Amino acid sequence: MKAKCYLSGPVSNQPTGKVRAQFMAAQILVKDAFQAVNPTENVKPDEDWGKAMIKCLNDLLDCQAILMLPGWQESPGARIERDFAERIGMRILTIEDVNPRLHDCECDETLVVVKGYEACVMCGRVREAELKKEVA
């Protein structure tokens, strides 16, 4: 059985599509090494922040590692999750730790697209999706 890895990144006050794209890309990135625990699947978008954090920390307790997604430093919730993980001696990972080919990423062929946002499954970067023109 694979070790569980909790995905931690900015969620609050972010567009739903952006959050879903980033977390889906992270799930794909870690799937060979870990069973991903995606907090966006267990917390409702309109859930009270404090209650959501309690759920997230409970989910985190069941994991062996935490993956810090790009932008985590600006997220109060992700900073709490990282601090908690560090205090209990959990393995803390970054995108660089789980993808040795990160320097090869060009963010053009490895994208997850959700509600107007695309996230790279190699480096975790998220951007607004480019509108594709239909070819007549």
C-alpha positions as CSV (number, residue, x, y, z in Angstrom):
1,M,0.0,0.0,0.0
2,K,1.3,3.4,-0.9
3,A,2.0,6.1,1.7
4,K,-0.5,8.9,1.8
5,C,0.6,12.4,0.8
6,Y,-1.6,15.4,1.7
7,L,-1.8,18.2,-0.9
8,S,-1.5,21.6,0.6
9,G,-1.9,24.9,-1.3
10,P,-4.0,28.1,-1.6
11,V,-7.7,27.5,-1.6
12,S,-9.6,30.3,0.2
13,N,-10.4,33.3,-1.9
14,Q,-9.2,31.6,-5.1
15,P,-11.4,30.8,-8.2
16,T,-12.8,27.3,-8.0
17,G,-11.4,26.3,-11.4
18,K,-7.9,27.4,-10.4
19,V,-8.0,25.4,-7.2
20,R,-9.4,22.3,-8.8
21,A,-6.9,22.5,-11.7
22,Q,-3.9,22.9,-9.4
23,F,-4.9,20.1,-7.0
24,M,-5.8,17.7,-9.9
25,A,-2.4,18.3,-11.5
26,A,-0.8,17.6,-8.1
27,Q,-2.7,14.3,-7.8
28,I,-1.4,13.2,-11.2
29,L,2.1,14.3,-10.3
30,V,2.3,12.2,-7.1
31,K,0.2,9.2,-8.2
32,D,3.2,6.8,-8.8
33,A,4.7,7.4,-5.4
34,F,1.8,8.2,-3.2
35,Q,-1.9,8.0,-2.6
36,A,-2.9,11.6,-2.8
37,V,-5.1,13.1,-0.1
38,N,-6.9,16.1,-1.8
39,P,-8.5,18.4,0.8
40,T,-10.7,20.0,-1.9
41,E,-12.5,16.7,-2.2
42,N,-13.4,16.7,1.5
43,V,-14.3,20.3,2.1
44,K,-17.2,22.2,0.6
45,P,-16.3,25.5,-1.1
46,D,-18.7,27.5,1.2
47,E,-17.7,25.7,4.4
48,D,-16.7,27.7,7.5
49,W,-13.0,28.3,7.4
50,G,-12.4,27.0,10.9
51,K,-14.4,23.9,10.4
52,A,-12.7,23.3,7.1
53,M,-9.2,23.6,8.8
54,I,-10.2,21.0,11.4
55,K,-11.2,18.6,8.7
56,C,-8.0,19.3,6.8
57,L,-5.8,18.8,9.9
58,N,-7.6,15.5,10.7
59,D,-7.0,14.3,7.1
60,L,-3.3,15.4,7.4
61,L,-2.9,13.3,10.5
62,D,-3.6,10.2,8.5
63,C,-0.7,11.0,6.0
64,Q,3.0,10.2,5.9
65,A,3.9,13.3,3.8
66,I,2.7,16.7,2.8
67,L,3.2,18.3,-0.7
68,M,3.4,22.1,-0.6
69,L,1.9,23.4,-3.9
70,P,3.0,26.6,-5.5
71,G,1.7,29.6,-3.7
72,W,1.4,27.9,-0.3
73,Q,3.4,30.7,1.4
74,E,0.5,33.2,0.8
75,S,-2.2,30.9,2.2
76,P,-2.9,31.0,5.9
77,G,-4.4,27.6,5.8
78,A,-1.5,26.0,4.0
79,R,1.0,27.7,6.4
80,I,-0.9,26.1,9.3
81,E,-0.9,22.7,7.6
82,R,2.9,23.0,7.0
83,D,3.6,24.1,10.5
84,F,1.5,21.3,11.9
85,A,3.2,18.7,9.7
86,E,6.6,20.0,10.7
87,R,5.8,19.9,14.4
88,I,4.7,16.2,14.2
89,G,7.8,15.2,12.2
90,M,6.0,14.6,8.9
91,R,8.0,14.5,5.6
92,I,7.5,17.9,3.8
93,L,7.8,17.9,0.1
94,T,7.8,20.5,-2.7
95,I,7.1,20.1,-6.4
96,E,10.9,20.0,-6.9
97,D,11.1,17.0,-4.6
98,V,8.6,14.9,-6.4
99,N,9.6,15.8,-10.0
100,P,13.2,15.4,-10.9
101,R,12.4,16.5,-14.4
102,L,11.1,19.9,-13.3
103,H,13.7,21.8,-15.2
104,D,12.5,20.3,-18.4
105,C,9.0,21.6,-18.0
106,E,7.6,23.9,-20.7
107,C,4.0,23.8,-19.5
108,D,2.6,23.1,-22.9
109,E,1.7,19.4,-23.1
110,T,1.0,18.4,-19.6
111,L,-2.0,20.5,-18.6
112,V,-5.1,19.8,-16.6
113,V,-7.8,22.3,-17.6
114,V,-10.7,23.1,-15.3
115,K,-13.2,26.0,-15.5
116,G,-11.0,28.4,-17.4
117,Y,-7.7,27.5,-15.7
118,E,-4.9,25.2,-16.6
119,A,-2.4,23.6,-14.3
120,C,0.8,21.8,-15.3
121,V,1.2,18.3,-14.0
122,M,5.0,18.6,-14.1
123,C,5.6,21.9,-12.2
124,G,2.2,22.7,-10.6
125,R,2.0,26.2,-12.1
126,V,-1.5,27.5,-12.7
127,R,-2.6,30.1,-15.2
128,E,-5.8,31.2,-17.0
129,A,-6.5,28.9,-19.9
130,E,-5.8,30.2,-23.3
131,L,-8.9,30.4,-25.4
132,K,-8.6,28.1,-28.4
133,K,-10.0,29.4,-31.7
134,E,-12.1,26.9,-33.5
135,V,-10.7,25.9,-36.9
136,A,-13.3,26.2,-39.6
